[in-house]
Amino acid sequence: MITTQHKLLTDQWTSDVATVERAIDRMATDRVVTNACRVVLFEVARDGLLHVNVTHKHQTQTVAGWAGPAGVADGFVNNRTFDGPPARIAGHIRRMIFAARA
C-alpha cells in the first residue's frame, strides 16, 4: 500500500504535487508493493524547494540522492528535496518507494 499526503505553504508546487500524486497512485497498480509506505510532499518556509519524505514499514537499502533512513514511530523515513519537473520527481520517488528491503 502506498499513501500520499501533502502539506504545502504556498501555491508554488500545487500543480506539480497534484501531478506527482497521480503518478504515485498509478505506481501501485503497475507493481506489487511489498513494503507499505507513506509519501509526504511538503514545503519549508523561504526554501523554494519541494521536500519529500518516504516512510516505509521496513528499512530499505540506500537509494542514491536520498538521506536516511531514520527510525521513526511508524517505520523508517528517507527524505530529499527537489526543484525539477514532476515526471523527474515522480521517477525518483518511485525508486525510493520500491527500494529493496535492507
C-alpha positions as CSV (number, residue, x, y, z in Angstrom):
1,M,0.0,0.0,0.0
2,I,1.2,3.5,-0.9
3,T,-0.4,6.5,0.7
4,T,0.3,10.2,0.0
5,Q,-0.1,13.4,1.8
6,H,0.9,17.0,1.1
7,K,1.5,20.0,3.3
8,L,2.0,23.0,1.1
9,L,2.5,26.5,2.4
10,T,2.2,28.3,-1.0
11,D,0.7,27.7,-4.4
12,Q,4.2,27.3,-6.0
13,W,4.1,23.5,-6.0
14,T,0.4,22.8,-6.1
15,S,0.1,21.8,-9.8
16,D,3.3,19.7,-9.7
17,V,2.4,17.9,-6.5
18,A,-1.0,17.0,-8.0
19,T,0.8,15.5,-11.0
20,V,3.3,13.6,-8.7
21,E,0.4,12.3,-6.5
22,R,-1.4,11.0,-9.6
23,A,1.8,9.2,-10.7
24,I,2.3,7.7,-7.3
25,D,-1.3,6.4,-7.3
26,R,-0.6,4.6,-10.6
27,M,2.6,3.1,-9.2
28,A,0.7,0.7,-7.0
29,T,-1.3,-0.6,-10.0
30,D,1.9,-1.2,-12.1
31,R,3.8,-3.1,-9.5
32,V,3.2,-5.1,-6.3
33,V,4.1,-3.1,-3.1
34,T,5.8,-5.4,-0.6
35,N,6.8,-2.7,1.9
36,A,4.0,-0.4,2.8
37,C,4.9,3.3,2.6
38,R,3.7,6.8,3.1
39,V,4.9,9.7,0.9
40,V,4.6,13.2,2.3
41,L,5.3,16.2,-0.1
42,F,5.8,19.5,1.7
43,E,7.4,22.9,1.7
44,V,9.6,24.7,4.2
45,A,9.2,28.4,4.7
46,R,11.5,30.6,2.5
47,D,13.1,27.5,1.0
48,G,11.6,27.2,-2.6
49,L,12.2,23.5,-2.8
50,L,9.8,20.6,-2.7
51,H,10.6,18.3,0.2
52,V,9.6,14.7,0.2
53,N,9.6,12.1,3.0
54,V,9.1,8.4,2.2
55,T,8.4,6.3,5.3
56,H,8.5,2.5,4.9
57,K,7.3,0.0,7.4
58,H,10.5,-1.9,7.0
59,Q,14.0,-0.5,6.5
60,T,15.2,-0.3,2.8
61,Q,18.5,-0.3,1.1
62,T,20.1,3.1,0.4
63,V,18.9,4.9,-2.7
64,A,21.2,7.5,-4.3
65,G,20.2,11.1,-3.5
66,W,18.0,10.2,-0.5
67,A,19.0,11.0,3.1
68,G,18.3,8.4,5.7
69,P,17.0,6.1,6.8
70,A,16.0,7.4,10.2
71,G,13.9,5.3,12.6
72,V,10.5,6.8,13.4
73,A,7.4,5.6,15.3
74,D,5.8,4.0,12.2
75,G,8.9,2.7,10.4
76,F,11.9,4.2,8.6
77,V,12.0,7.6,6.8
78,N,14.1,8.8,3.9
79,N,14.0,12.3,2.5
80,R,15.3,14.6,-0.2
81,T,14.5,17.9,-1.9
82,F,13.5,18.6,-5.5
83,D,13.3,21.6,-7.8
84,G,12.7,19.9,-11.2
85,P,9.8,18.8,-13.3
86,P,7.1,16.5,-11.9
87,A,8.0,13.5,-14.1
88,R,11.6,13.5,-12.8
89,I,10.4,13.9,-9.2
90,A,8.0,11.0,-9.6
91,G,10.8,8.8,-11.0
92,H,13.0,9.5,-8.0
93,I,10.1,8.8,-5.6
94,R,9.3,5.6,-7.5
95,R,12.9,4.3,-6.9
96,M,12.6,5.1,-3.2
97,I,9.1,3.5,-2.9
98,F,10.3,0.3,-4.5
99,A,13.7,0.2,-2.8
100,A,14.7,-3.3,-1.7
101,R,14.4,-4.2,2.0
102,A,17.7,-3.9,3.8
